[in-house]
Amino acid sequence: MEGAGAIESDETLSVAGAEKIETLLNRRRGNCKAKITKLQTFLNDKAPNARRLLIQSKLDNISEIFSNMESLKIEYYEILEEKLPKLELTFDQMEEDLESIKVGLQTLLLKHDDISKNLSICDTALSNNDNSKFSFVKNCLM
């Protein structure tokens, strides 16, 4: 019966190994969720007053999170076939959240670009010391 015991212990080790891998994957998924939450908080609280470069950096972070989630999905699918439907819903929600954050940040970038264009027009008009241009700038600012 030594052989049967050896097989059983191999299966136990295999199950324990799979559980450890699942725990690691769950932690990585939690890490992705935490990053998404931080980005949502940034978008809601700080992004409207943030500089363009910081907003662009956050958009780059979104691309990185998407990439991490894709590799995480592949790893999950390799070991947890029976839990796939629940995981799919979780990943779908995370992707939706990231998409809405991405759109919000891109919208803010467009506003930054519009403000920059308006300021450059105003600067040009002011530098020429022309009264008609000054009234144009005055109207822009009011």
C-alpha positions as CSV (number, residue, x, y, z in Angstrom):
1,M,0.0,0.0,0.0
2,E,3.0,2.3,-0.1
3,G,2.3,3.1,-3.7
4,A,-1.3,4.2,-3.0
5,G,-0.1,6.4,-0.2
6,A,2.5,8.0,-2.4
7,I,-0.1,8.8,-5.0
8,E,-2.4,10.3,-2.4
9,S,0.4,12.5,-1.0
10,D,1.3,13.6,-4.6
11,E,-2.3,14.6,-5.1
12,T,-2.3,16.4,-1.7
13,L,0.8,18.3,-2.7
14,S,-0.7,19.1,-6.1
15,V,-3.9,20.5,-4.4
16,A,-1.8,22.4,-1.9
17,G,0.3,23.8,-4.7
18,A,-2.8,24.8,-6.7
19,E,-4.2,26.5,-3.6
20,K,-1.0,28.5,-3.1
21,I,-1.1,29.6,-6.8
22,E,-4.8,30.6,-6.4
23,T,-3.9,32.6,-3.4
24,L,-1.1,34.4,-5.2
25,L,-3.4,35.1,-8.2
26,N,-6.1,36.4,-5.8
27,R,-3.6,38.7,-4.3
28,R,-2.5,40.0,-7.7
29,R,-6.2,40.5,-8.6
30,G,-6.7,42.4,-5.4
31,N,-3.6,44.5,-6.2
32,C,-5.2,45.4,-9.6
33,K,-8.5,46.3,-7.9
34,A,-6.6,48.5,-5.4
35,K,-4.9,50.3,-8.3
36,I,-8.3,50.8,-10.0
37,T,-9.7,52.2,-6.8
38,K,-6.8,54.6,-6.5
39,L,-7.3,55.8,-10.0
40,Q,-11.0,56.3,-9.4
41,T,-10.2,58.4,-6.3
42,F,-7.7,60.4,-8.3
43,L,-10.2,61.0,-11.1
44,N,-12.9,62.1,-8.7
45,D,-10.9,64.2,-6.3
46,K,-7.6,65.4,-7.8
47,A,-7.7,65.1,-11.5
48,P,-9.6,68.2,-12.3
49,N,-6.8,70.3,-10.8
50,A,-3.9,68.1,-11.9
51,R,-1.3,69.0,-14.4
52,R,-1.4,67.4,-17.9
53,L,1.7,65.3,-17.3
54,L,0.3,63.7,-14.2
55,I,-3.0,62.9,-16.0
56,Q,-1.0,61.3,-18.9
57,S,1.0,59.3,-16.3
58,K,-2.2,57.9,-14.9
59,L,-3.4,57.0,-18.4
60,D,-0.1,55.1,-18.9
61,N,-0.9,53.3,-15.6
62,I,-4.2,52.2,-17.0
63,S,-2.5,50.6,-20.0
64,E,-0.2,48.7,-17.6
65,I,-3.1,47.5,-15.4
66,F,-4.9,46.2,-18.6
67,S,-1.8,44.3,-19.5
68,N,-1.4,42.8,-16.0
69,M,-5.1,41.8,-16.0
70,E,-4.8,40.0,-19.3
71,S,-1.8,38.0,-18.1
72,L,-3.6,37.3,-14.8
73,K,-6.7,36.0,-16.7
74,I,-4.5,33.6,-18.6
75,E,-2.9,32.3,-15.4
76,Y,-6.3,31.9,-13.8
77,Y,-7.7,30.0,-16.7
78,E,-4.8,27.6,-16.6
79,I,-5.6,26.4,-13.0
80,L,-9.2,27.4,-12.1
81,E,-11.5,26.3,-14.9
82,E,-14.4,25.6,-12.5
83,K,-14.4,29.2,-11.2
84,L,-14.2,30.9,-14.6
85,P,-17.8,32.3,-14.8
86,K,-17.4,34.2,-11.5
87,L,-13.9,35.4,-12.5
88,E,-15.2,36.6,-15.8
89,L,-17.7,38.8,-14.1
90,T,-15.1,40.2,-11.8
91,F,-12.7,40.9,-14.7
92,D,-15.4,42.4,-16.8
93,Q,-16.3,44.8,-14.0
94,M,-12.7,45.8,-13.5
95,E,-12.3,46.4,-17.2
96,E,-15.5,48.6,-17.3
97,D,-14.1,50.6,-14.3
98,L,-10.8,51.1,-16.1
99,E,-12.5,52.1,-19.3
100,S,-14.6,54.8,-17.5
101,I,-11.5,56.1,-15.7
102,K,-9.6,56.2,-19.0
103,V,-12.4,58.2,-20.7
104,G,-12.6,60.6,-17.8
105,L,-8.8,61.2,-17.9
106,Q,-8.8,61.6,-21.6
107,T,-11.6,64.1,-21.4
108,L,-9.5,66.1,-18.8
109,L,-6.6,66.0,-21.2
110,L,-8.7,67.5,-24.0
111,K,-9.8,70.2,-21.6
112,H,-6.2,70.9,-20.8
113,D,-5.4,71.2,-24.5
114,D,-8.3,73.6,-25.1
115,I,-7.2,75.8,-22.2
116,S,-3.7,75.8,-23.5
117,K,-4.9,76.8,-27.0
118,N,-7.0,79.6,-25.6
119,L,-4.1,80.9,-23.4
120,S,-1.7,80.9,-26.4
121,I,-4.3,82.9,-28.4
122,C,-4.6,85.4,-25.6
123,D,-0.8,85.6,-25.1
124,T,-0.4,86.4,-28.8
125,A,-3.0,89.1,-28.7
126,L,-1.5,90.7,-25.6
127,S,2.0,90.7,-27.0
128,N,0.9,92.8,-30.1
129,N,-0.5,95.7,-28.0
130,D,-3.4,96.1,-30.4
131,N,-6.6,97.5,-28.9
132,S,-8.9,95.3,-31.0
133,K,-6.9,92.3,-29.9
134,F,-7.0,93.5,-26.3
135,S,-10.8,93.6,-26.5
136,F,-10.8,90.1,-28.0
137,V,-8.7,88.9,-25.1
138,K,-10.9,90.7,-22.6
139,N,-13.9,88.9,-24.1
140,C,-12.1,85.6,-24.0
141,L,-11.5,85.9,-20.3
142,M,-15.0,87.1,-19.4
